[in-house]
Amino acid sequence: MKNKTNEHEADPCLPGGLLPVEQWALPQTSVHRSLKDAIGHVLKQLRAGVSQAEEPFESMDQLPELSTIQKKRLVPEPDHSGRAAAIAYSLNTARSEGVLIREVACLVAPPFSGVEQALAHFSQSGQQSVREAGGEAWRRIRPPDTLLLDARAASEWWDKQDLSLPWVIPELSNFWLRHISGLALVKELFRRIASGEAGAGIVGCSSWCWQYWGHYLENAQMSPMTPAPMESERLGAWFTHLASGSDGVSLVARMAVDGSYVLPLPETADAKKEQGTRKRKHSTFLRDLAATSRGNPGVALAIWQRALRARPDDDASVDEADEKAKRQSRTADCWVVPLEQLNLPTMPQSQESITGFVLHGLLLHNGLDAALLEAVTGVCYHQLSHVLSRLQRAELVVYDQSDERWQVTAIGYPTVRRHLQSWGFPVDQF
């Protein structure tokens, strides 16, 4: 039976709304595509020893990747405040329908889903959209400077946090370390939630962090919820929403190889009959992208940005008011390179297992600086620097200057997850 919380399907900021984690399902792809991916993966690994600089990707239509200006216009970064309002609405709906009965809501999502950024907006002043969607004025709980605490120190720290008023933790990964002295804060938080000592709150949690704690405290019964997976129609609606922006530009995207349409999405039979439009040939690109990204919006957006092509002269300035007015009544055209033609990151060949420990540690903690990464993996700084440098050159990790920590990249996440699974590491369910 379809969950009622999915009646919020039309919201482009959070298509499908929220649903219980156990109802999440991987977007499907065709058998043809699955076989092609399997063969392509083997071939890429056979070529992994060859420098990427020696085999540059040439698109089918010879058009360059999008410039910075074109990316801002056609595939801008998501509006996290809009997603925050959509999450508040979905949580409020879930409570009113009895789907969510706990005082503390737990939102579990894979990396790059945008949940952490959206929950951070709950605590920002002036977030009227969140309150209008059924939320309150939330107080953000930030982690202490040190995470290496014993049980008594952790309890004393939580005593100082006011959990009687609505509170939010955008990402639980920031409150622990996989270290003998780094578990106390999260253990004490879950104890207080289970005993009813914490008031209304929201805990955002990376799926990799949850994979660990879900087994560590399997009796906690948090009944987590998660955003619905981005299947093809939801991706199409979301990409269209991002491109429209404040200018109302309608995005038309067609495959570079045969001209078949990716966007706009296919119209319903009734809409075609009313408008008398001619049937268009549509590509399966969005369906394949949904499967490749495993329904993850951030990963899908990163691949979508790399797949788009546009003419260089489309960089013309749009600062003038009259030009902006013209754009409101026209469409923006771009071309899409097939997934199998994209130069996506591959895992460097290595006989050492420490690469897996480094990547798994980064995902468990949603990113770490070198010192903490050394503490949770046991890999010495000298080896760690070499591994991180190699992974950075392969586009699998990046150093975030603002957070001063290393993170797995969205574009490299599918490769990282696939390899961690093949190496025998415990992976998330998404």
C-alpha positions as CSV (number, residue, x, y, z in Angstrom):
1,M,0.0,0.0,0.0
2,K,1.3,3.4,-0.9
3,N,2.4,5.5,2.1
4,K,0.3,8.6,2.6
5,T,3.3,10.7,3.2
6,N,4.1,10.4,-0.5
7,E,1.1,12.5,-1.4
8,H,3.6,15.4,-1.3
9,E,5.0,13.9,-4.6
10,A,4.6,17.2,-6.5
11,D,7.1,19.2,-4.4
12,P,10.1,19.6,-6.6
13,C,12.4,20.2,-3.7
14,L,11.7,16.8,-2.2
15,P,9.9,14.6,-4.8
16,G,8.2,11.7,-3.1
17,G,8.5,13.2,0.4
18,L,9.7,11.1,3.3
19,L,9.0,7.4,3.9
20,P,10.0,4.7,6.4
21,V,13.5,3.4,5.7
22,E,12.2,-0.1,5.2
23,Q,10.1,1.1,2.3
24,W,13.0,2.5,0.3
25,A,13.7,0.6,-2.9
26,L,16.5,0.9,-5.5
27,P,15.4,2.5,-8.8
28,Q,15.2,-0.1,-11.5
29,T,17.1,-0.2,-14.8
30,S,16.8,-2.3,-17.9
31,V,18.6,-5.7,-18.2
32,H,20.4,-4.3,-21.2
33,R,21.8,-1.4,-19.1
34,S,22.8,-3.7,-16.2
35,L,24.8,-5.9,-18.5
36,K,26.4,-2.9,-20.2
37,D,27.4,-1.5,-16.8
38,A,28.9,-4.8,-15.6
39,I,31.0,-5.1,-18.8
40,G,32.0,-1.4,-18.7
41,H,33.1,-1.7,-15.0
42,V,35.4,-4.6,-15.9
43,L,36.9,-2.8,-18.8
44,K,37.5,0.4,-16.8
45,Q,39.3,-1.6,-14.1
46,L,41.5,-3.2,-16.8
47,R,42.4,0.3,-18.0
48,A,42.8,1.7,-14.5
49,G,46.6,1.4,-14.7
50,V,46.6,3.9,-17.6
51,S,46.8,7.6,-16.7
52,Q,43.5,9.4,-17.3
53,A,45.5,12.2,-18.8
54,E,46.5,9.8,-21.6
55,E,43.0,8.9,-22.6
56,P,40.9,12.2,-22.5
57,F,37.2,11.9,-23.1
58,E,36.0,13.3,-26.4
59,S,32.2,13.8,-26.5
60,M,30.2,12.5,-29.5
61,D,29.3,16.0,-30.6
62,Q,32.7,17.6,-29.8
63,L,31.0,20.2,-27.6
64,P,32.9,21.2,-24.3
65,E,31.6,20.6,-20.9
66,L,29.5,23.4,-19.3
67,S,31.3,26.5,-18.3
68,T,30.8,28.0,-14.8
69,I,28.2,30.5,-16.2
70,Q,26.3,27.7,-17.9
71,K,26.3,25.5,-14.8
72,K,24.9,28.3,-12.7
73,R,22.1,28.8,-15.3
74,L,21.3,25.2,-16.3
75,V,22.3,23.1,-13.2
76,P,22.7,25.3,-10.2
77,E,23.1,24.0,-6.7
78,P,19.9,23.1,-4.9
79,D,18.0,25.5,-2.6
80,H,18.4,23.8,0.8
81,S,15.9,26.2,2.4
82,G,13.2,24.9,0.1
83,R,14.1,21.3,0.9
84,A,14.0,22.2,4.6
85,A,10.4,23.4,4.2
86,A,9.5,20.2,2.3
87,I,11.0,18.0,5.1
88,A,9.1,20.0,7.8
89,Y,5.9,19.5,5.8
90,S,6.5,15.7,5.4
91,L,7.4,15.3,9.1
92,N,4.3,17.2,10.1
93,T,2.2,15.0,7.7
94,A,3.7,11.8,9.0
95,R,2.9,12.8,12.6
96,S,-0.7,13.7,11.8
97,E,-1.2,10.4,10.0
98,G,0.4,8.3,12.8
99,V,3.3,7.2,10.7
100,L,5.7,9.0,13.0
101,I,4.9,8.6,16.7
102,R,8.2,9.2,18.5
103,E,9.0,12.7,19.9
104,V,12.4,12.5,18.2
105,A,12.4,11.9,14.4
106,C,15.4,10.3,12.9
107,L,16.2,11.0,9.2
108,V,18.6,8.6,7.6
109,A,19.9,9.3,4.1
110,P,23.0,8.4,2.0
111,P,25.7,11.0,1.5
112,F,24.9,13.9,-0.8
113,S,21.2,13.6,-0.3
114,G,21.1,17.2,1.1
115,V,19.4,16.3,4.3
116,E,22.2,17.6,6.5
117,Q,22.2,21.0,4.7
118,A,18.4,21.2,4.9
119,L,18.3,20.4,8.6
120,A,20.9,23.1,9.2
121,H,18.3,25.6,7.9
122,F,15.8,24.6,10.6
123,S,17.8,26.5,13.2
124,Q,18.5,29.6,11.1
125,S,16.7,32.7,12.0
126,G,14.1,33.9,9.5
127,Q,13.2,30.4,8.3
128,Q,9.5,31.3,8.0
129,S,9.0,28.6,5.3
130,V,9.9,25.9,7.8
131,R,7.4,27.2,10.4
132,E,4.7,27.6,7.8
133,A,5.2,24.0,6.8
134,G,4.4,22.8,10.3
135,G,7.8,23.2,12.0
136,E,8.9,25.3,15.0
137,A,11.9,27.4,15.8
138,W,14.6,24.8,16.2
139,R,17.8,25.0,18.2
140,R,20.8,23.4,16.6
141,I,22.9,21.1,18.8
142,R,26.6,21.3,17.9
143,P,29.2,18.7,18.9
144,P,31.9,19.5,21.5
145,D,35.4,20.4,20.5
146,T,36.6,16.9,21.6
147,L,34.7,13.7,20.9
148,L,37.0,11.5,23.1
149,L,34.9,11.4,26.3
150,D,34.1,8.8,28.9
151,A,30.5,8.0,29.9
152,R,30.5,10.4,32.8
153,A,31.9,13.3,30.7
154,A,29.4,12.6,28.0
155,S,26.5,12.6,30.4
156,E,27.6,15.9,31.9
157,W,27.9,17.4,28.4
158,W,24.3,16.4,27.5
159,D,23.1,17.8,30.8
160,K,24.2,21.2,29.6
161,Q,22.2,20.9,26.3
162,D,18.5,22.1,26.6
163,L,16.6,19.2,24.9
164,S,13.2,20.4,26.4
165,L,12.6,22.8,23.5
166,P,12.6,21.7,19.8
167,W,16.2,20.8,18.8
168,V,17.9,19.5,15.7
169,I,21.2,17.6,14.9
170,P,21.8,18.0,11.2
171,E,24.4,15.2,11.1
172,L,25.0,12.6,13.8
173,S,28.3,11.6,12.3
174,N,29.9,14.7,13.8
175,F,29.3,13.4,17.3
176,W,31.4,10.3,17.4
177,L,34.6,8.6,16.4
178,R,35.1,4.9,15.8
179,H,37.5,4.8,18.7
180,I,37.3,3.2,22.1
181,S,36.8,6.6,23.6
182,G,34.7,8.1,20.9
183,L,31.4,6.4,21.3
184,A,30.1,7.9,24.6
185,L,28.2,10.9,23.2
186,V,26.0,9.0,20.8
187,K,25.4,6.2,23.3
188,E,24.2,8.7,25.9
189,L,22.0,10.5,23.3
190,F,20.2,7.3,22.3
191,R,19.8,6.4,26.0
192,R,18.0,9.7,26.7
193,I,15.9,9.4,23.6
194,A,14.8,5.8,24.5
195,S,14.0,6.8,28.1
196,G,11.9,9.8,27.0
197,E,14.3,12.3,28.6
198,A,14.6,14.3,25.3
199,G,11.9,16.5,24.0
200,A,10.8,17.0,20.4
201,G,13.9,16.8,18.2
202,I,15.2,15.8,14.8
203,V,18.4,13.7,14.2
204,G,19.9,13.6,10.7
205,C,22.2,10.7,10.1
206,S,24.3,9.5,7.2
207,S,23.4,6.0,6.1
208,W,26.9,4.8,6.7
209,C,26.8,6.2,10.3
210,W,23.4,4.6,10.8
211,Q,24.7,1.2,9.4
212,Y,27.2,1.2,12.3
213,W,24.9,2.4,15.1
214,G,21.9,0.5,13.9
215,H,23.8,-2.7,14.6
216,Y,25.5,-1.4,17.7
217,L,22.2,-0.3,19.3
218,E,19.7,-2.6,17.5
219,N,17.2,-2.4,20.3
220,A,16.9,1.4,20.1
221,Q,14.0,1.1,17.6
222,M,14.3,4.7,16.2
223,S,12.0,3.9,13.2
224,P,14.0,6.2,10.9
225,M,12.6,7.8,7.8
226,T,14.3,8.7,4.6
227,P,13.7,10.8,1.4
228,A,12.1,8.8,-1.4
229,P,14.6,7.6,-4.0
230,M,15.0,9.7,-7.0
231,E,13.7,7.6,-9.8
232,S,13.6,8.9,-13.3
233,E,10.4,11.1,-13.2
234,R,11.5,12.6,-9.9
235,L,14.9,13.4,-11.3
236,G,13.4,15.0,-14.3
237,A,11.1,17.1,-12.2
238,W,14.0,18.1,-9.9
239,F,16.4,19.0,-12.8
240,T,13.6,21.0,-14.4
241,H,13.0,22.9,-11.2
242,L,16.7,23.7,-10.7
243,A,17.1,25.0,-14.2
244,S,13.9,27.1,-14.1
245,G,15.2,29.2,-11.2
246,S,13.7,32.7,-10.8
247,D,13.8,33.3,-14.6
248,G,11.3,30.6,-15.5
249,V,13.5,29.1,-18.2
250,S,12.3,25.8,-19.6
251,L,15.1,23.3,-20.1
252,V,15.2,21.2,-23.2
253,A,17.8,18.5,-23.1
254,R,18.4,16.0,-25.9
255,M,20.8,13.1,-26.4
256,A,23.9,14.1,-28.4
257,V,24.0,10.7,-30.3
258,D,20.4,10.6,-31.7
259,G,18.6,13.7,-30.6
260,S,16.1,11.8,-28.4
261,Y,14.6,13.9,-25.6
262,V,15.7,13.7,-22.0
263,L,13.8,16.9,-20.9
264,P,11.1,17.9,-20.8
265,L,9.6,14.7,-19.5
266,P,7.1,12.7,-21.6
267,E,3.6,14.2,-21.4
268,T,0.6,12.1,-20.4
269,A,-1.7,10.8,-23.1
270,D,-4.4,13.2,-22.0
271,A,-2.1,16.2,-22.1
272,K,-0.9,15.2,-25.6
273,K,-4.5,14.9,-26.7
274,E,-5.5,18.3,-25.3
275,Q,-2.5,20.1,-26.8
276,G,-2.4,18.2,-30.0
277,T,1.4,17.7,-29.7
278,R,3.3,15.3,-31.8
279,K,4.8,12.3,-30.0
280,R,8.5,12.8,-29.2
281,K,11.1,10.1,-29.0
282,H,12.4,10.0,-25.4
283,S,15.7,8.6,-24.1
284,T,16.1,6.2,-21.2
285,F,18.9,8.4,-19.8
286,L,17.1,9.5,-16.7
287,R,16.1,5.9,-15.8
288,D,19.7,4.8,-16.3
289,L,21.0,7.8,-14.3
290,A,18.6,7.0,-11.4
291,A,19.9,3.4,-11.3
292,T,23.5,4.4,-11.6
293,S,23.2,7.0,-8.8
294,R,21.0,4.5,-6.7
295,G,18.4,7.2,-6.4
296,N,20.8,9.6,-4.7
297,P,20.0,13.2,-5.8
298,G,23.5,14.7,-5.1
299,V,25.3,11.9,-7.0
300,A,22.8,12.2,-9.9
301,L,23.3,15.9,-10.1
302,A,27.1,15.5,-10.2
303,I,26.8,13.1,-13.1
304,W,24.1,15.2,-14.8
305,Q,26.5,18.2,-14.7
306,R,29.2,16.2,-16.3
307,A,26.9,14.8,-19.0
308,L,25.6,18.2,-20.2
309,R,27.0,20.0,-23.2
310,A,26.2,23.5,-24.6
311,R,27.6,25.8,-27.2
312,P,30.3,28.2,-26.0
313,D,28.4,31.2,-27.3
314,D,25.6,30.4,-24.8
315,D,27.8,32.1,-22.2
316,A,26.5,35.5,-23.3
317,S,25.9,37.8,-20.3
318,V,22.4,37.9,-18.9
319,D,22.9,40.8,-16.5
320,E,20.9,43.3,-18.6
321,A,17.2,43.5,-17.6
322,D,16.0,43.3,-21.2
323,E,17.9,40.1,-21.8
324,K,16.5,38.7,-18.6
325,A,13.0,39.4,-19.8
326,K,13.7,37.7,-23.1
327,R,14.9,34.6,-21.3
328,Q,11.6,34.3,-19.4
329,S,9.8,33.4,-22.6
330,R,12.3,31.1,-24.2
331,T,13.9,27.7,-23.6
332,A,17.5,26.7,-22.8
333,D,18.8,23.9,-25.0
334,C,21.6,21.6,-24.1
335,W,22.9,18.2,-25.2
336,V,23.4,15.1,-23.1
337,V,26.3,12.6,-23.5
338,P,25.4,8.9,-22.9
339,L,26.5,7.5,-19.5
340,E,28.8,5.0,-21.1
341,Q,30.7,7.8,-22.8
342,L,31.4,9.7,-19.6
343,N,34.8,9.8,-18.1
344,L,33.8,9.0,-14.5
345,P,36.2,8.2,-11.7
346,T,37.7,4.8,-11.4
347,M,39.5,3.2,-8.4
348,P,43.3,3.2,-8.7
349,Q,45.0,-0.2,-8.7
350,S,46.5,-1.0,-5.3
351,Q,47.7,-4.2,-3.5
352,E,47.2,-2.5,-0.1
353,S,44.1,-2.7,1.9
354,I,44.5,0.6,3.7
355,T,42.7,2.4,0.8
356,G,39.5,0.7,1.8
357,F,40.0,1.6,5.5
358,V,40.5,5.2,4.6
359,L,37.4,5.4,2.4
360,H,35.3,3.5,4.8
361,G,36.4,5.8,7.6
362,L,35.5,8.9,5.6
363,L,32.0,7.7,4.9
364,L,31.4,6.5,8.5
365,H,32.1,10.0,9.8
366,N,30.9,12.1,6.9
367,G,34.5,13.4,6.4
368,L,37.4,13.8,8.7
369,D,40.7,15.8,8.9
370,A,43.9,13.9,8.5
371,A,44.6,13.7,12.3
372,L,41.2,12.1,13.1
373,L,41.3,9.9,10.1
374,E,44.6,8.6,11.4
375,A,43.0,7.9,14.8
376,V,40.0,5.9,13.4
377,T,41.9,3.9,10.8
378,G,45.2,3.3,12.5
379,V,47.0,4.3,9.3
380,C,50.1,6.4,10.0
381,Y,50.2,10.0,8.7
382,H,52.9,9.2,6.1
383,Q,50.9,6.5,4.4
384,L,47.7,8.4,4.8
385,S,49.0,11.4,2.9
386,H,50.1,9.2,0.0
387,V,46.7,7.4,-0.1
388,L,44.7,10.6,0.1
389,S,46.8,12.3,-2.6
390,R,46.3,9.3,-5.0
391,L,42.5,9.2,-4.3
392,Q,42.3,13.0,-4.8
393,R,44.0,12.7,-8.3
394,A,41.4,10.0,-9.1
395,E,38.5,12.4,-8.2
396,L,37.4,10.0,-5.4
397,V,38.1,12.4,-2.5
398,V,38.5,16.1,-2.1
399,Y,39.7,18.4,0.7
400,D,37.0,20.8,1.8
401,Q,38.7,24.1,2.7
402,S,35.7,25.4,4.6
403,D,35.4,22.4,6.8
404,E,39.1,21.5,6.8
405,R,38.4,17.9,6.2
406,W,38.7,15.2,3.6
407,Q,35.5,13.9,2.0
408,V,34.4,11.4,-0.6
409,T,33.2,13.2,-3.8
410,A,29.7,12.9,-5.1
411,I,31.0,12.0,-8.6
412,G,33.2,9.2,-7.2
413,Y,30.7,7.9,-4.6
414,P,29.3,5.1,-6.8
415,T,32.8,3.7,-7.5
416,V,33.8,4.0,-3.8
417,R,30.6,2.2,-2.6
418,R,30.9,-0.5,-5.2
419,H,34.5,-1.2,-4.3
420,L,34.0,-1.1,-0.5
421,Q,31.3,-3.8,-1.0
422,S,33.6,-5.9,-3.2
423,W,36.4,-5.6,-0.6
424,G,34.0,-7.0,2.1
425,F,33.4,-3.8,4.0
426,P,29.9,-3.4,5.6
427,V,28.0,-1.0,3.4
428,D,24.8,1.0,3.8
429,Q,21.4,-0.2,2.5
430,F,21.0,2.6,0.0
